[in-house]
Amino acid sequence: MKIANLSGRLVLVHQGRAVDVAEASAGRFGPDPQSVYARWAEFRSWAATVDLPGKSFDPRDLGAPAPAPRQVFAIGLNYREHAAESGYQVPDTLPPVFAKFSSALTGPISTVELPPGGHTDWEVELVVVMGSRAHHAVPSWEHVAGLTAGQDLSERITQMSGPAPQFGLGKSFPGFAPTGPWLVTPDEFNDPDDLELSCSVNGEQLQKGRTRDLIFSVPVLVAKLSAIVPLLPGDLIFTGTPAGVGVGRTPQRFLAPGDELVSWIEGIGELRQTFVQGGA
């Protein structure tokens, strides 16, 4: 099953066409895409009965599949080669965890303003959307609603400024968390633990990896995070990025006005961001 946020309304997506959930359910489920996660099990049972043709739509009208999560977790150094290019040791028992703020969330196709004087970098990531509350959970897919594609855009000067890193602020400028194009439930994949992901800038591939190489897999991340913090329906987990980011290159490379960043995950789809220079 695929669900999406189409012009702010929850839709089911099948073969490139959209079914408005509020209309198809006669109001049983509302139009708000975020609210469905609080009733995920009930919604999945209902959605399995829907057999409507749907309507065509413009991908530019898609928003974030979970546009207003209460918590957005981001995982650092979760691929060995990325840890090496970043100059850090591979985490063993607990990965670095930081927050991205929900005001940074956008849909899959967007224009992003580059912060003045900054060094904005790319990080393609698999993103988990929670479908039920998890606290002290065992490693499993039980609590996961589905998966989507994401970019953990990062302004490196802000991120590393001050006496201690400012990961949350450096990664939460407006538009720095594009997600989409939709949420895909785990049963849609042959193996949800092994998906290819990549990103390119102006047609040049700069990252390519597979989620089987995650140091901490999706089920393990759910268990480790929920051992400390209750995970809530609709929460997001950015699971980490493979090697190939700009800050790890020699010479370093960052996004510039006019660049087009395309991010892709197998079985999910692509994000497309265009960058412009922001004001002071």
N, C-alpha and C positions, 0 to 999 in steps of 0.2 A: 504494500500500500504506500502511496505517496500522498502527502498533504502539503498545501502551500498557502501562502498569504497573498491573495490577489486583490490589490487595491484596498488592503485593510480588511478583507473578508476571508474567512476560512473556506478552502475548497479542497475537494478530492481531485487528484490528477490521474488521468488514465489515457495512455496513448496520445499525449499532447493536448488533451482537452480537459476542461475544468467543470466540476459539479459544485455549485454553491451549497454548502452544508446546511445553512440555516433554512434555505428554501426546500431542499430535498428532504430534510427531517421535519418539516412543518413546524419549526421553532423548537424542537426538542433540544437541539444544540444551537447556541447562538453564533453570530457571525465573527466574534472576536477570536483570532487565531490563538492567542495565548491561553484563553480560558479552557480550551479543549483538554489540556494536559491534566487538569484536576479531575477529569472524568475519563481518563484515557481507556481504561478497560471497557467501560460501557460504550464509549465511542467506537472502539475497534469492533466490538460485536455488531453494532448497528451498521458500520461502514461495510462489513462483509456482505450485507444484504442489498446494498445499493447497486442497481444496474441501470444507470441512466447514461445517455449518450454524451452529455457535457457540451461545452461551448469552447470554441477556439479563443485564444487570448494572446496578448502581446507580452513577451517575457520582460519587457521593461516595466511592466506594472506589478511585478512580483516584489514582495517585501520579505523581511526576515521571517523564517518559519516559526520562530519563537521570539516575537519582537519585544517582549517586556518581562524577561526572566527576573526572579528575585535575586538570583546569584549567578555570576558568570566566573567560573574557575578557568584558569589557564595553566598549562603544565609546561615547564621548561626542561630542556636537556633530555628529552625522551627518546632520542635516536642517538646511537653511539657516535656516528660520524658528525652530527651536529654539535654534540658536546665537545668533540675534539677540535672542530673549526672555531668554536667559541672560546677555547682555552680553559675549559673546565673538566674536572674529573667526572666520570660517569656515576650518576647517583646509584646507590645500592638498595637502601631500604625505603626511602621516601623521596620522590622527585621534588624539585622546586615548584612551589605553587604560588601564583599571584592572581590578582583580580583584574579583569577588564570591566569597565563600567558600561552599563547597558545603554547609556546615551550614545555610545560609539557604534551601536548596531545599525546596519542597513541591509537592504536586499542585495540580490546577486549582481545587478547592473547599476553602477553608480559613478558619480564624479566626486573625487576626493580632493580637498584642498590640502596642499603641502604646507606644513607650518613654516613660517619664515625663518631662514637660517638653520633649518634642521637637516637631519640625515634620515630620511624615511626609507625603511627596509621592508622587504616582503617575507612572509612566513606562511606557506600554505599548510592547512591543518584539517584533519578530520575532527568534526565537532559532534559531540554527543548531546542529545536532548533527553532529559529525564522524563519518564512517564508515571512514576509513582515515588512516594517518599522512601528514602533509603537511609537507615541509621544502623551502624554496626552490621552492614550487609556482608554476606560472603561473596567471593568473586563469581559473578554470573551476569547474564544479560537480562535478568528478570525485571529490573527496574528501568530499563532503557526503552523509551518510546521509539527512538530512531536516530538516524545519522544524517548529517548534512555537511556541506563543504564550508570552510571558513578561511579567512585570512587574518592572521594576527599581525596587522600592520604595526610597525614599531618605529618611533622616532628616537634614534639612538642617543642623540645629545641629551635630550630630556631624561631618557631612561637611565643614563649613567652619570647624571649630574648630582652634585652634593656629596655629603659625607657617606651616604648610603644610596644604593640604586633606587630609582623611582620607576620601577617596572609598571605599576598600575597607571600612573599618569602618562608615561612615555608611550603607552600602548592604547590610550583611550581618547585620543583626539577625535573630533567628529568624523564619522565615516571609517574609522580604523578597525571596525569589526564587521565587514560584509559577510553574510551567510546566505546559504541557499543552494540551488534555486528552490529546493523543497526539502522536506523531511522524507526519508525512506526508511521503512521499518526493517529490522534486522532479517526477517524471514525472506526478504526480496533478494538477498545476496547468496551466492553459493557458499561463501565463507566470509562473514562480516569481520573476521579478524585478519583478513588478507586482501586489502584493497590497494590498487596503485593510486598514487597522487603525484601531481606535478604542477609547476607554474612556469610561465614564460613572460618576458618583457619584450614588447615589440616583436614578437615572433621567435625570440631566442629562448630556448628552454634553459632555465637556471636551476630548477629543483626537480628531482624525480626520486620517488621512493615507494616503499610498500609498508602498509601498516603492520604486517607480520614482524617488522623490525622494531616496533615499539618496545622500549625496555619495560614499560608498564602498560599492559594491554588495557583495553576498555574495561573488561570485568575487574581487573586488578585495581584500576584507578577508582572505580566505583567503591570497591571495598576499602581502599586506603583513605579516600576522602571521607567516606561516611563513617569511618572509625573515629573521626574527630568532629565533623560538621554534618548535621542532617542535610541530605540532598533532597530538594523539593521538586514536585512536578513542574516541568517547564524550565528547570535550571539547565545551564549549558556548561559543558566541559570541552575546552579547546585542548586537544590531546598532545600537542607538540608538533614540531616541524622537522623534516629531514634536512640533510646538509644542502648547502648551496645558497645560503643567505648572503646579502651584500656585505655585511660587516665582516664576514669570514673570508672574503676574497682579497687577493693581492694583485693590483691595488683594490681598496674597498670601492664598492659601487652602491649608489643609492638612486632612488626614484627621482625623476625630473619632470617638470611640466611638459605635457604632451605624451608622456609614456602611457602605454596600455598594458595592464597586468591581467593575464588570463590564468586562472587557477582551475584545476580539474581534479575530480576524484571519480574513480571507476564506479559505475553503477549509480552515481548520484548526478553528476553534471558539472557545469562550469560556472565560475564567477568571472565578471569582466569589469575592471575598474580603470577609469581614465583619470589622470592627475593634472591638476591646475595649480598655479601658485596662489597661495593664500595671502591675505593682507596682514598688516602688522597687528 
